[in-house]
């Protein structure tokens, strides 16, 4: 398994959040930047 520090966890969480927003925007507008 991969050991992560709190900072790594935060970065991963932000990445997931960004990807999720991107996916939602894509579904709404078919444009993702």
VENPE-V349425 format. One record per helix or strand of 2 or more residues. SS is the DSSP state (@ for helix, = for strand). FROM is the first residue (numbers start at 1). TO is the last residue. Records with the same first field share a line. If there is no record, write none. Layout:
BEGIN
SS = FROM-TO, FROM-TO
END
This chain:
BEGIN
@ = 6-29
END
